């Protein structure tokens, strides 16, 4: 594939008539995105069941992260070939979606504070370990492609945060077993939500920067 190509568009997206940089779009990049989509959506469904079975808020938060990661990565795959402005808009949507997930996890965790239910540490640890392995694979697959526009960066940040969140889930499982309380599980759920929100801000910031760049390129 040529490293640079011209994409034509309408009057509302004058930047489409400019030469766009697609040097990061290779067959390997496409394969990497499809791999991440399949791994995340598939295991996200499995982890929802595990979270419900174990009563773990941290696992439920992580399962939402998996499903959100898979869905947004699919959006990133679809956005390949779009103009810079439209790729930035896709990334902006990704960032807002991730922020909404973070707010949802925080709200659910607050609700859990008033529900006296201790999660099963063994199930948490088992599925947290499997999730970590899957996310490490995803992160390694995406590692060569992490440099790029806001859309590419969003996909990379999702997988990186998943791996960090899984380490926290495993730690929470050990603390739940050791302390005999649900508080470590809730604390980790809030930490995972914090990762969502931090990445959301970063993705939105880069997306806005790309939008400004596209508008500047479109100006005569």
HELIX and SHEET records of a PDB file:
HELIX    1   1 UNK A   11  UNK A   17  5                                   7    
HELIX    2   2 UNK A   27  UNK A   54  1                                  28    
HELIX    3   3 UNK A   57  UNK A   78  1                                  22    
HELIX    4   4 UNK A   84  UNK A  113  1                                  30    
HELIX    5   5 UNK A  121  UNK A  143  1                                  23    
HELIX    6   6 UNK A  150  UNK A  179  1                                  30    
HELIX    7   7 UNK A  183  UNK A  218  1                                  36    
SHEET    1   A 2 UNK A   4  UNK A   6  0                                        
SHEET    2   A 2 UNK A  19  UNK A  21 -1                                        
END                                                                             
